[in-house]
Structures are given as C-alpha cells and as structure tokens.
Amino acid sequence: MIIKEIIGNIKDIDLTSRMIDHLELEWYETTKRILHKRTEAGKEISLKLLNQSQGLEEGDVIYEDEQSLIVVSIKPCESMVIKPVTMYDMAYICYEIGNKHLPLFYENDELLVPYEAPLFKLLQASGLHAQIENRKLLHQLKTTVSAHNHTEGKSLFSKILQLSSPNE
C-alpha cells in the first residue's frame, strides 16, 4: 500500500466500530519522506510523503476506510530526562545539546534527549540531575516554520521573538 499524505489525527476522527492498526515508528523515522514498514497487523506500507514539509506525529492517520484506520504510533526509547531548575541550567543544557547537534524534545517542563552516554556523563559532571527513562519523544523543538505543523505554525524562534517583543 502506498501512502502519499497524512489524512488527519486520530483525536479528530470518528472511531465508531473501526479497527485501529498501528504503524510503529522510531522517533528518528518520523521525519523520513520515504519509508517502507509493516503495520502491527502485517500490512506492507510504503510512505512517500514528498509534499509534506514536516514529519509524522503520534496519532496521525495515514489510511482509513469504513472498517479500519492505520495510525502512527511512536515507540518509546531510552531517553535522558532533564528538568532544569534555573534559567542558567536551561541555557547550559540547551547549549550543550545544540553544540552536539542532537535533537531536543520538550514535554511537561522536561527536556528529553535520546540517550547518549557522553552527554549523560557531561550533565552529571556539571551537577545537573538527568534521569534515564524509556519515553516517547513526541514534541521536538524546532527553529524553523514548516507547512504541516501541529503547533499552529509557530517555531521556537518565533515564540522567543514574540515573548521578547514589547507589547503594543
């Protein structure tokens, strides 16, 4: 089956008497435009999302008919969970993660990063409390605006500009 577009999200679609078949993806597979995978029910899927400027997200519906839906499910992975206490901690953490060009995720006042031993040791040596947990990496911080965006088209940069601009 060839999938060329995202239909919507499961939270916006009527699920009445429909079977849900999950397409499980690793967090790093969500940005791929071309991908070949198999759903939990064993259906072969070829994703060709050439017109999508942003990747797949948890709950995205990529196929539907009267009986079933195919829904994206992002697998949990070993992650570093960091809860900055001060703005200095936040700046330091973001600098170190950005300096290593690692993806950064934000959820419930916590920063999440795919686990990497050298960064974990650096954070521990710097006195920052980081935990290793299996978590779904869902809300990646981005610095650019893209067309298919579940965050109302606002990038991290545009949010910072809005916060730092004087109120008119």
VMD Tcl script that builds the backbone (N, CA, C; Angstrom):
set m [mol new atoms 504]
animate dup $m
set s [atomselect $m all]
$s set {name element resname resid chain x y z} {
  {N N MET 1 A 0.843 -1.163 0.000}
  {CA C MET 1 A 0.000 0.000 0.000}
  {C C MET 1 A 0.897 1.238 0.000}
  {N N ILE 2 A 0.631 2.174 -0.889}
  {CA C ILE 2 A 1.406 3.416 -0.972}
  {C C ILE 2 A 0.612 4.540 -0.310}
  {N N ILE 3 A 1.238 5.222 0.632}
  {CA C ILE 3 A 0.628 6.336 1.359}
  {C C ILE 3 A 1.342 7.607 0.924}
  {N N LYS 4 A 0.559 8.599 0.436}
  {CA C LYS 4 A 1.165 9.834 -0.062}
  {C C LYS 4 A 0.820 11.068 0.761}
  {N N GLU 5 A -0.082 10.915 1.758}
  {CA C GLU 5 A -0.440 12.080 2.560}
  {C C GLU 5 A -0.968 11.665 3.927}
  {N N ILE 6 A -0.936 12.610 4.836}
  {CA C ILE 6 A -1.494 12.424 6.169}
  {C C ILE 6 A -2.952 12.860 6.094}
  {N N ILE 7 A -3.854 11.999 6.525}
  {CA C ILE 7 A -5.287 12.284 6.442}
  {C C ILE 7 A -5.728 13.213 7.563}
  {N N GLY 8 A -5.210 13.010 8.737}
  {CA C GLY 8 A -5.596 13.798 9.905}
  {C C GLY 8 A -4.991 13.177 11.139}
  {N N ASN 9 A -5.609 13.436 12.284}
  {CA C ASN 9 A -5.129 12.856 13.532}
  {C C ASN 9 A -6.273 12.109 14.197}
  {N N ILE 10 A -5.940 11.058 14.886}
  {CA C ILE 10 A -6.942 10.172 15.477}
  {C C ILE 10 A -7.884 10.906 16.428}
  {N N LYS 11 A -7.406 11.966 17.073}
  {CA C LYS 11 A -8.264 12.700 18.008}
  {C C LYS 11 A -9.371 13.469 17.291}
  {N N ASP 12 A -9.260 13.634 15.972}
  {CA C ASP 12 A -10.253 14.382 15.200}
  {C C ASP 12 A -11.118 13.494 14.309}
  {N N ILE 13 A -10.989 12.178 14.415}
  {CA C ILE 13 A -11.678 11.262 13.500}
  {C C ILE 13 A -12.609 10.350 14.283}
  {N N ASP 14 A -13.794 10.084 13.718}
  {CA C ASP 14 A -14.773 9.186 14.335}
  {C C ASP 14 A -14.252 7.753 14.300}
  {N N LEU 15 A -14.147 7.138 15.459}
  {CA C LEU 15 A -13.592 5.788 15.567}
  {C C LEU 15 A -14.666 4.706 15.668}
  {N N THR 16 A -15.927 5.079 15.576}
  {CA C THR 16 A -17.026 4.147 15.782}
  {C C THR 16 A -16.856 2.875 14.964}
  {N N SER 17 A -16.776 1.771 15.654}
  {CA C SER 17 A -16.685 0.406 15.096}
  {C C SER 17 A -15.619 0.250 14.002}
  {N N ARG 18 A -14.481 0.874 14.195}
  {CA C ARG 18 A -13.367 0.695 13.256}
  {C C ARG 18 A -12.173 0.089 13.974}
  {N N MET 19 A -11.504 -0.823 13.296}
  {CA C MET 19 A -10.291 -1.420 13.837}
  {C C MET 19 A -9.123 -0.449 13.625}
  {N N ILE 20 A -8.294 -0.313 14.641}
  {CA C ILE 20 A -7.115 0.553 14.529}
  {C C ILE 20 A -5.884 -0.330 14.382}
  {N N ASP 21 A -5.163 -0.122 13.293}
  {CA C ASP 21 A -3.913 -0.829 13.020}
  {C C ASP 21 A -2.789 0.191 13.190}
  {N N HIS 22 A -1.836 -0.106 14.051}
  {CA C HIS 22 A -0.764 0.851 14.346}
  {C C HIS 22 A 0.447 0.625 13.450}
  {N N LEU 23 A 1.004 1.732 12.979}
  {CA C LEU 23 A 2.286 1.727 12.284}
  {C C LEU 23 A 3.298 2.269 13.284}
  {N N GLU 24 A 4.087 1.375 13.865}
  {CA C GLU 24 A 5.051 1.786 14.879}
  {C C GLU 24 A 6.316 2.319 14.228}
  {N N LEU 25 A 6.728 3.518 14.675}
  {CA C LEU 25 A 7.927 4.169 14.151}
  {C C LEU 25 A 8.858 4.533 15.290}
  {N N GLU 26 A 10.147 4.497 15.011}
  {CA C GLU 26 A 11.131 5.068 15.928}
  {C C GLU 26 A 11.047 6.589 15.775}
  {N N TRP 27 A 11.462 7.341 16.786}
  {CA C TRP 27 A 11.350 8.798 16.724}
  {C C TRP 27 A 12.076 9.363 15.514}
  {N N TYR 28 A 13.217 8.799 15.152}
  {CA C TYR 28 A 14.012 9.330 14.042}
  {C C TYR 28 A 13.431 8.954 12.678}
  {N N GLU 29 A 12.477 8.045 12.627}
  {CA C GLU 29 A 11.834 7.687 11.359}
  {C C GLU 29 A 10.697 8.645 11.003}
  {N N THR 30 A 10.255 9.461 11.953}
  {CA C THR 30 A 9.096 10.323 11.720}
  {C C THR 30 A 9.373 11.442 10.721}
  {N N THR 31 A 10.627 11.762 10.476}
  {CA C THR 31 A 10.954 12.838 9.535}
  {C C THR 31 A 11.326 12.326 8.147}
  {N N LYS 32 A 11.337 11.031 7.979}
  {CA C LYS 32 A 11.673 10.467 6.666}
  {C C LYS 32 A 10.492 10.651 5.717}
  {N N ARG 33 A 10.778 11.045 4.493}
  {CA C ARG 33 A 9.726 11.233 3.490}
  {C C ARG 33 A 9.402 9.942 2.756}
  {N N ILE 34 A 10.373 9.050 2.667}
  {CA C ILE 34 A 10.168 7.754 2.020}
  {C C ILE 34 A 10.580 6.685 3.022}
  {N N LEU 35 A 9.652 5.748 3.273}
  {CA C LEU 35 A 9.898 4.738 4.292}
  {C C LEU 35 A 9.054 3.509 3.996}
  {N N HIS 36 A 9.628 2.343 4.174}
  {CA C HIS 36 A 8.912 1.078 3.982}
  {C C HIS 36 A 8.835 0.375 5.327}
  {N N LYS 37 A 7.601 0.112 5.784}
  {CA C LYS 37 A 7.385 -0.518 7.089}
  {C C LYS 37 A 6.211 -1.488 6.992}
  {N N ARG 38 A 6.013 -2.221 8.079}
  {CA C ARG 38 A 4.895 -3.149 8.200}
  {C C ARG 38 A 4.093 -2.745 9.445}
  {N N THR 39 A 2.756 -2.719 9.332}
  {CA C THR 39 A 1.913 -2.373 10.474}
  {C C THR 39 A 1.857 -3.545 11.451}
  {N N GLU 40 A 1.258 -3.310 12.613}
  {CA C GLU 40 A 1.102 -4.379 13.602}
  {C C GLU 40 A 0.306 -5.553 13.042}
  {N N ALA 41 A -0.655 -5.262 12.151}
  {CA C ALA 41 A -1.478 -6.320 11.553}
  {C C ALA 41 A -0.789 -6.976 10.358}
  {N N GLY 42 A 0.409 -6.504 10.012}
  {CA C GLY 42 A 1.178 -7.135 8.947}
  {C C GLY 42 A 1.024 -6.530 7.563}
  {N N LYS 43 A 0.350 -5.378 7.447}
  {CA C LYS 43 A 0.197 -4.735 6.135}
  {C C LYS 43 A 1.496 -4.034 5.749}
  {N N GLU 44 A 1.933 -4.265 4.505}
  {CA C GLU 44 A 3.115 -3.575 3.966}
  {C C GLU 44 A 2.724 -2.142 3.617}
  {N N ILE 45 A 3.488 -1.185 4.119}
  {CA C ILE 45 A 3.226 0.230 3.876}
  {C C ILE 45 A 4.460 0.850 3.236}
  {N N SER 46 A 4.237 1.620 2.181}
  {CA C SER 46 A 5.293 2.442 1.584}
  {C C SER 46 A 4.872 3.895 1.733}
  {N N LEU 47 A 5.578 4.618 2.579}
  {CA C LEU 47 A 5.294 6.036 2.759}
  {C C LEU 47 A 6.075 6.829 1.723}
  {N N LYS 48 A 5.370 7.676 0.996}
  {CA C LYS 48 A 6.001 8.592 0.036}
  {C C LYS 48 A 5.395 9.964 0.268}
  {N N LEU 49 A 5.832 10.610 1.320}
  {CA C LEU 49 A 5.283 11.894 1.744}
  {C C LEU 49 A 6.096 13.035 1.147}
  {N N LEU 50 A 6.151 13.083 -0.162}
  {CA C LEU 50 A 7.007 14.044 -0.855}
  {C C LEU 50 A 6.502 15.470 -0.746}
  {N N ASN 51 A 5.203 15.659 -0.525}
  {CA C ASN 51 A 4.645 17.005 -0.434}
  {C C ASN 51 A 4.487 17.476 1.006}
  {N N GLN 52 A 4.933 16.684 1.955}
  {CA C GLN 52 A 4.832 17.047 3.366}
  {C C GLN 52 A 6.138 17.697 3.805}
  {N N SER 53 A 6.031 18.869 4.417}
  {CA C SER 53 A 7.257 19.540 4.850}
  {C C SER 53 A 7.639 19.173 6.281}
  {N N GLN 54 A 6.712 18.579 7.025}
  {CA C GLN 54 A 7.032 18.132 8.379}
  {C C GLN 54 A 6.685 16.666 8.502}
  {N N GLY 55 A 7.346 15.986 9.384}
  {CA C GLY 55 A 7.172 14.550 9.523}
  {C C GLY 55 A 5.895 14.127 10.213}
  {N N LEU 56 A 5.827 12.842 10.445}
  {CA C LEU 56 A 4.680 12.228 11.092}
  {C C LEU 56 A 4.721 12.460 12.595}
  {N N GLU 57 A 3.531 12.496 13.195}
  {CA C GLU 57 A 3.422 12.672 14.636}
  {C C GLU 57 A 2.531 11.598 15.221}
  {N N GLU 58 A 2.650 11.401 16.512}
  {CA C GLU 58 A 1.831 10.430 17.239}
  {C C GLU 58 A 0.350 10.663 16.927}
  {N N GLY 59 A -0.340 9.602 16.517}
  {CA C GLY 59 A -1.771 9.691 16.252}
  {C C GLY 59 A -2.144 10.093 14.844}
  {N N ASP 60 A -1.167 10.407 13.988}
  {CA C ASP 60 A -1.501 10.753 12.604}
  {C C ASP 60 A -2.148 9.557 11.915}
  {N N VAL 61 A -3.244 9.826 11.211}
  {CA C VAL 61 A -3.950 8.794 10.450}
  {C C VAL 61 A -3.439 8.863 9.018}
  {N N ILE 62 A -2.916 7.738 8.524}
  {CA C ILE 62 A -2.355 7.722 7.173}
  {C C ILE 62 A -3.199 6.907 6.201}
  {N N TYR 63 A -4.211 6.189 6.735}
  {CA C TYR 63 A -5.120 5.429 5.874}
  {C C TYR 63 A -6.426 5.222 6.629}
  {N N GLU 64 A -7.542 5.312 5.905}
  {CA C GLU 64 A -8.830 4.989 6.510}
  {C C GLU 64 A -9.783 4.442 5.464}
  {N N ASP 65 A -10.611 3.510 5.902}
  {CA C ASP 65 A -11.749 3.037 5.126}
  {C C ASP 65 A -12.884 2.799 6.122}
  {N N GLU 66 A -13.976 2.185 5.684}
  {CA C GLU 66 A -15.139 2.006 6.557}
  {C C GLU 66 A -14.845 1.105 7.756}
  {N N GLN 67 A -13.917 0.162 7.592}
  {CA C GLN 67 A -13.642 -0.811 8.649}
  {C C GLN 67 A -12.404 -0.508 9.492}
  {N N SER 68 A -11.446 0.224 8.950}
  {CA C SER 68 A -10.175 0.345 9.667}
  {C C SER 68 A -9.471 1.674 9.444}
  {N N LEU 69 A -8.514 1.915 10.330}
  {CA C LEU 69 A -7.620 3.070 10.245}
  {C C LEU 69 A -6.192 2.568 10.444}
  {N N ILE 70 A -5.242 3.213 9.790}
  {CA C ILE 70 A -3.833 2.980 10.103}
  {C C ILE 70 A -3.324 4.265 10.754}
  {N N VAL 71 A -2.823 4.103 11.984}
  {CA C VAL 71 A -2.449 5.240 12.818}
  {C C VAL 71 A -0.978 5.123 13.230}
  {N N VAL 72 A -0.264 6.245 13.177}
  {CA C VAL 72 A 1.144 6.295 13.571}
  {C C VAL 72 A 1.261 6.209 15.091}
  {N N SER 73 A 2.156 5.358 15.539}
  {CA C SER 73 A 2.468 5.220 16.959}
  {C C SER 73 A 3.992 5.267 17.100}
  {N N ILE 74 A 4.480 6.213 17.885}
  {CA C ILE 74 A 5.926 6.367 18.058}
  {C C ILE 74 A 6.374 5.521 19.251}
  {N N LYS 75 A 7.382 4.689 19.011}
  {CA C LYS 75 A 7.882 3.786 20.053}
  {C C LYS 75 A 8.654 4.562 21.120}
  {N N PRO 76 A 8.520 4.165 22.368}
  {CA C PRO 76 A 9.372 4.745 23.407}
  {C C PRO 76 A 10.823 4.313 23.182}
  {N N CYS 77 A 11.755 5.146 23.622}
  {CA C CYS 77 A 13.174 4.792 23.509}
  {C C CYS 77 A 13.904 5.264 24.760}
  {N N GLU 78 A 15.108 4.771 24.929}
  {CA C GLU 78 A 15.923 5.180 26.065}
  {C C GLU 78 A 16.262 6.664 25.910}
  {N N SER 79 A 15.864 7.450 26.897}
  {CA C SER 79 A 15.987 8.905 26.810}
  {C C SER 79 A 16.569 9.480 28.090}
  {N N MET 80 A 17.232 10.617 27.925}
  {CA C MET 80 A 17.664 11.391 29.084}
  {C C MET 80 A 16.556 12.388 29.378}
  {N N VAL 81 A 16.114 12.422 30.615}
  {CA C VAL 81 A 15.059 13.334 31.043}
  {C C VAL 81 A 15.694 14.335 31.999}
  {N N ILE 82 A 15.594 15.613 31.624}
  {CA C ILE 82 A 16.250 16.670 32.394}
  {C C ILE 82 A 15.203 17.722 32.742}
  {N N LYS 83 A 15.132 18.083 34.016}
  {CA C LYS 83 A 14.204 19.128 34.449}
  {C C LYS 83 A 15.025 20.291 34.999}
  {N N PRO 84 A 15.264 21.314 34.162}
  {CA C PRO 84 A 16.084 22.445 34.610}
  {C C PRO 84 A 15.417 23.186 35.770}
  {N N VAL 85 A 16.242 23.590 36.743}
  {CA C VAL 85 A 15.726 24.300 37.908}
  {C C VAL 85 A 15.789 25.805 37.683}
  {N N THR 86 A 16.866 26.268 37.048}
  {CA C THR 86 A 17.047 27.705 36.820}
  {C C THR 86 A 17.154 27.979 35.319}
  {N N MET 87 A 17.045 29.245 34.965}
  {CA C MET 87 A 17.219 29.636 33.562}
  {C C MET 87 A 18.658 29.378 33.116}
  {N N TYR 88 A 19.611 29.524 34.040}
  {CA C TYR 88 A 21.001 29.213 33.709}
  {C C TYR 88 A 21.136 27.740 33.339}
  {N N ASP 89 A 20.509 26.867 34.125}
  {CA C ASP 89 A 20.531 25.427 33.811}
  {C C ASP 89 A 19.939 25.172 32.430}
  {N N MET 90 A 18.815 25.824 32.155}
  {CA C MET 90 A 18.157 25.650 30.850}
  {C C MET 90 A 19.094 26.081 29.726}
  {N N ALA 91 A 19.710 27.246 29.876}
  {CA C ALA 91 A 20.618 27.750 28.840}
  {C C ALA 91 A 21.806 26.803 28.653}
  {N N TYR 92 A 22.387 26.344 29.743}
  {CA C TYR 92 A 23.543 25.448 29.675}
  {C C TYR 92 A 23.177 24.142 28.977}
  {N N ILE 93 A 22.057 23.557 29.373}
  {CA C ILE 93 A 21.610 22.286 28.782}
  {C C ILE 93 A 21.367 22.453 27.286}
  {N N CYS 94 A 20.631 23.495 26.920}
  {CA C CYS 94 A 20.322 23.726 25.502}
  {C C CYS 94 A 21.590 23.996 24.696}
  {N N TYR 95 A 22.536 24.728 25.284}
  {CA C TYR 95 A 23.797 24.992 24.597}
  {C C TYR 95 A 24.542 23.690 24.330}
  {N N GLU 96 A 24.691 22.855 25.342}
  {CA C GLU 96 A 25.437 21.600 25.188}
  {C C GLU 96 A 24.764 20.661 24.190}
  {N N ILE 97 A 23.444 20.578 24.250}
  {CA C ILE 97 A 22.716 19.705 23.323}
  {C C ILE 97 A 22.811 20.252 21.903}
  {N N GLY 98 A 22.629 21.561 21.752}
  {CA C GLY 98 A 22.730 22.185 20.431}
  {C C GLY 98 A 24.127 22.086 19.855}
  {N N ASN 99 A 25.134 22.210 20.713}
  {CA C ASN 99 A 26.518 22.124 20.278}
  {C C ASN 99 A 26.850 20.744 19.705}
  {N N LYS 100 A 26.126 19.746 20.156}
  {CA C LYS 100 A 26.338 18.380 19.664}
  {C C LYS 100 A 25.352 18.017 18.547}
  {N N HIS 101 A 24.541 18.989 18.144}
  {CA C HIS 101 A 23.560 18.805 17.062}
  {C C HIS 101 A 22.614 17.644 17.339}
  {N N LEU 102 A 22.231 17.493 18.599}
  {CA C LEU 102 A 21.297 16.439 18.982}
  {C C LEU 102 A 19.873 16.983 18.974}
  {N N PRO 103 A 18.901 16.152 18.670}
  {CA C PRO 103 A 17.511 16.601 18.724}
  {C C PRO 103 A 17.095 16.810 20.179}
  {N N LEU 104 A 16.261 17.807 20.401}
  {CA C LEU 104 A 15.798 18.154 21.740}
  {C C LEU 104 A 14.274 18.143 21.740}
  {N N PHE 105 A 13.698 17.489 22.724}
  {CA C PHE 105 A 12.249 17.391 22.848}
  {C C PHE 105 A 11.836 18.035 24.163}
  {N N TYR 106 A 10.617 18.592 24.190}
  {CA C TYR 106 A 10.123 19.286 25.376}
  {C C TYR 106 A 8.733 18.768 25.711}
  {N N GLU 107 A 8.542 18.384 26.983}
  {CA C GLU 107 A 7.228 17.905 27.411}
  {C C GLU 107 A 7.099 18.074 28.923}
  {N N ASN 108 A 6.016 18.705 29.355}
  {CA C ASN 108 A 5.720 18.870 30.788}
  {C C ASN 108 A 6.899 19.450 31.575}
  {N N ASP 109 A 7.451 20.538 31.099}
  {CA C ASP 109 A 8.580 21.217 31.743}
  {C C ASP 109 A 9.835 20.354 31.859}
  {N N GLU 110 A 9.941 19.343 31.005}
  {CA C GLU 110 A 11.127 18.493 30.977}
  {C C GLU 110 A 11.738 18.521 29.587}
  {N N LEU 111 A 13.055 18.484 29.556}
  {CA C LEU 111 A 13.771 18.338 28.294}
  {C C LEU 111 A 14.087 16.862 28.116}
  {N N LEU 112 A 13.858 16.354 26.918}
  {CA C LEU 112 A 14.115 14.952 26.606}
  {C C LEU 112 A 15.088 14.884 25.445}
  {N N VAL 113 A 16.062 14.002 25.567}
  {CA C VAL 113 A 17.075 13.814 24.533}
  {C C VAL 113 A 17.302 12.314 24.393}
  {N N PRO 114 A 17.416 11.808 23.154}
  {CA C PRO 114 A 17.775 10.392 23.013}
  {C C PRO 114 A 19.070 10.133 23.787}
  {N N TYR 115 A 19.123 9.031 24.503}
  {CA C TYR 115 A 20.258 8.740 25.382}
  {C C TYR 115 A 21.564 8.635 24.610}
  {N N GLU 116 A 22.564 9.339 25.116}
  {CA C GLU 116 A 23.947 9.234 24.642}
  {C C GLU 116 A 24.833 9.308 25.876}
  {N N ALA 117 A 25.635 8.283 26.081}
  {CA C ALA 117 A 26.463 8.183 27.289}
  {C C ALA 117 A 27.369 9.399 27.516}
  {N N PRO 118 A 28.088 9.916 26.492}
  {CA C PRO 118 A 28.977 11.061 26.756}
  {C C PRO 118 A 28.224 12.299 27.261}
  {N N LEU 119 A 27.062 12.591 26.677}
  {CA C LEU 119 A 26.291 13.751 27.129}
  {C C LEU 119 A 25.749 13.508 28.538}
  {N N PHE 120 A 25.288 12.313 28.805}
  {CA C PHE 120 A 24.777 11.985 30.139}
  {C C PHE 120 A 25.867 12.204 31.193}
  {N N LYS 121 A 27.080 11.745 30.908}
  {CA C LYS 121 A 28.204 11.917 31.844}
  {C C LYS 121 A 28.549 13.396 32.024}
  {N N LEU 122 A 28.498 14.164 30.924}
  {CA C LEU 122 A 28.772 15.601 30.997}
  {C C LEU 122 A 27.742 16.301 31.882}
  {N N LEU 123 A 26.472 15.977 31.693}
  {CA C LEU 123 A 25.422 16.600 32.503}
  {C C LEU 123 A 25.586 16.238 33.978}
  {N N GLN 124 A 25.901 14.986 34.261}
  {CA C GLN 124 A 26.110 14.550 35.646}
  {C C GLN 124 A 27.316 15.272 36.253}
  {N N ALA 125 A 28.404 15.382 35.483}
  {CA C ALA 125 A 29.616 16.054 35.969}
  {C C ALA 125 A 29.373 17.540 36.214}
  {N N SER 126 A 28.415 18.120 35.489}
  {CA C SER 126 A 28.094 19.542 35.639}
  {C C SER 126 A 27.124 19.793 36.788}
  {N N GLY 127 A 26.732 18.734 37.477}
  {CA C GLY 127 A 25.828 18.883 38.614}
  {C C GLY 127 A 24.359 18.920 38.241}
  {N N LEU 128 A 24.047 18.598 37.011}
  {CA C LEU 128 A 22.648 18.595 36.576}
  {C C LEU 128 A 22.070 17.197 36.746}
  {N N HIS 129 A 20.861 17.151 37.242}
  {CA C HIS 129 A 20.222 15.862 37.500}
  {C C HIS 129 A 19.492 15.398 36.238}
  {N N ALA 130 A 20.022 14.373 35.613}
  {CA C ALA 130 A 19.384 13.775 34.435}
  {C C ALA 130 A 19.055 12.325 34.766}
  {N N GLN 131 A 17.876 11.900 34.352}
  {CA C GLN 131 A 17.463 10.514 34.566}
  {C C GLN 131 A 17.375 9.813 33.227}
  {N N ILE 132 A 17.565 8.507 33.241}
  {CA C ILE 132 A 17.392 7.711 32.029}
  {C C ILE 132 A 16.063 6.978 32.157}
  {N N GLU 133 A 15.168 7.221 31.192}
  {CA C GLU 133 A 13.846 6.595 31.197}
  {C C GLU 133 A 13.481 6.184 29.781}
  {N N ASN 134 A 12.583 5.232 29.658}
  {CA C ASN 134 A 12.004 4.894 28.356}
  {C C ASN 134 A 10.825 5.828 28.132}
  {N N ARG 135 A 10.931 6.720 27.151}
  {CA C ARG 135 A 9.887 7.712 26.891}
  {C C ARG 135 A 9.645 7.825 25.398}
  {N N LYS 136 A 8.433 8.251 25.042}
  {CA C LYS 136 A 8.132 8.582 23.655}
  {C C LYS 136 A 8.641 9.997 23.407}
  {N N LEU 137 A 9.423 10.175 22.356}
  {CA C LEU 137 A 9.936 11.501 22.003}
  {C C LEU 137 A 8.972 12.103 20.993}
  {N N LEU 138 A 8.097 12.988 21.484}
  {CA C LEU 138 A 6.978 13.457 20.667}
  {C C LEU 138 A 7.078 14.911 20.227}
  {N N HIS 139 A 7.543 15.800 21.067}
  {CA C HIS 139 A 7.467 17.235 20.779}
  {C C HIS 139 A 8.862 17.814 20.591}
  {N N GLN 140 A 9.399 17.634 19.383}
  {CA C GLN 140 A 10.750 18.120 19.108}
  {C C GLN 140 A 10.734 19.629 18.952}
  {N N LEU 141 A 11.683 20.284 19.605}
  {CA C LEU 141 A 11.825 21.727 19.438}
  {C C LEU 141 A 12.444 21.987 18.075}
  {N N LYS 142 A 11.832 22.892 17.341}
  {CA C LYS 142 A 12.317 23.215 16.001}
  {C C LYS 142 A 12.571 24.715 15.933}
  {N N THR 143 A 13.490 25.092 15.082}
  {CA C THR 143 A 13.789 26.519 14.931}
  {C C THR 143 A 13.329 27.053 13.587}
  {N N THR 144 A 12.594 26.252 12.835}
  {CA C THR 144 A 12.085 26.708 11.546}
  {C C THR 144 A 10.589 26.464 11.469}
  {N N VAL 145 A 9.925 27.216 10.608}
  {CA C VAL 145 A 8.489 27.070 10.405}
  {C C VAL 145 A 8.267 26.132 9.236}
  {N N SER 146 A 7.316 25.218 9.367}
  {CA C SER 146 A 7.003 24.309 8.272}
  {C C SER 146 A 5.496 24.254 8.046}
  {N N ALA 147 A 5.103 23.847 6.847}
  {CA C ALA 147 A 3.705 23.887 6.438}
  {C C ALA 147 A 2.822 22.923 7.219}
  {N N HIS 148 A 3.201 21.661 7.350}
  {CA C HIS 148 A 2.404 20.680 8.099}
  {C C HIS 148 A 2.883 20.710 9.532}
  {N N ASN 149 A 2.201 21.495 10.350}
  {CA C ASN 149 A 2.676 21.693 11.701}
  {C C ASN 149 A 1.518 21.581 12.664}
  {N N HIS 150 A 1.646 20.754 13.675}
  {CA C HIS 150 A 0.603 20.582 14.673}
  {C C HIS 150 A 0.710 21.634 15.765}
  {N N THR 151 A 1.628 22.572 15.645}
  {CA C THR 151 A 1.800 23.605 16.661}
  {C C THR 151 A 1.457 24.977 16.097}
  {N N GLU 152 A 0.465 25.047 15.251}
  {CA C GLU 152 A -0.050 26.301 14.700}
  {C C GLU 152 A 0.994 27.097 13.940}
  {N N GLY 153 A 1.980 26.433 13.361}
  {CA C GLY 153 A 2.956 27.092 12.505}
  {C C GLY 153 A 3.958 27.969 13.230}
  {N N LYS 154 A 4.052 27.862 14.555}
  {CA C LYS 154 A 4.984 28.696 15.305}
  {C C LYS 154 A 6.249 27.912 15.595}
  {N N SER 155 A 7.371 28.488 15.220}
  {CA C SER 155 A 8.655 27.859 15.534}
  {C C SER 155 A 9.110 28.342 16.904}
  {N N LEU 156 A 10.121 27.685 17.444}
  {CA C LEU 156 A 10.698 28.111 18.714}
  {C C LEU 156 A 11.219 29.539 18.590}
  {N N PHE 157 A 11.861 29.848 17.462}
  {CA C PHE 157 A 12.407 31.186 17.244}
  {C C PHE 157 A 11.296 32.239 17.242}
  {N N SER 158 A 10.182 31.956 16.545}
  {CA C SER 158 A 9.089 32.934 16.501}
  {C C SER 158 A 8.455 33.115 17.881}
  {N N LYS 159 A 8.397 32.053 18.690}
  {CA C LYS 159 A 7.858 32.170 20.047}
  {C C LYS 159 A 8.766 33.038 20.915}
  {N N ILE 160 A 10.090 32.869 20.776}
  {CA C ILE 160 A 11.037 33.681 21.545}
  {C C ILE 160 A 10.914 35.146 21.142}
  {N N LEU 161 A 10.804 35.412 19.834}
  {CA C LEU 161 A 10.633 36.790 19.370}
  {C C LEU 161 A 9.367 37.409 19.937}
  {N N GLN 162 A 8.285 36.638 19.953}
  {CA C GLN 162 A 7.020 37.142 20.472}
  {C C GLN 162 A 7.139 37.466 21.964}
  {N N LEU 163 A 7.809 36.611 22.719}
  {CA C LEU 163 A 7.971 36.844 24.153}
  {C C LEU 163 A 8.872 38.031 24.453}
  {N N SER 164 A 9.867 38.275 23.592}
  {CA C SER 164 A 10.823 39.346 23.859}
  {C C SER 164 A 10.419 40.687 23.249}
  {N N SER 165 A 9.369 40.713 22.428}
  {CA C SER 165 A 8.909 41.963 21.820}
  {C C SER 165 A 8.058 42.738 22.818}
  {N N PRO 166 A 8.190 44.080 22.800}
  {CA C PRO 166 A 7.348 44.877 23.702}
  {C C PRO 166 A 5.882 44.750 23.283}
  {N N ASN 167 A 4.997 44.717 24.285}
  {CA C ASN 167 A 3.558 44.631 23.987}
  {C C ASN 167 A 3.079 45.930 23.383}
  {N N GLU 168 A 2.251 45.800 22.355}
  {CA C GLU 168 A 1.747 47.006 21.688}
  {C C GLU 168 A 0.306 47.228 22.025}
}
mol reanalyze $m
mol bondsrecalc $m
mol representation Tube
mol addrep $m
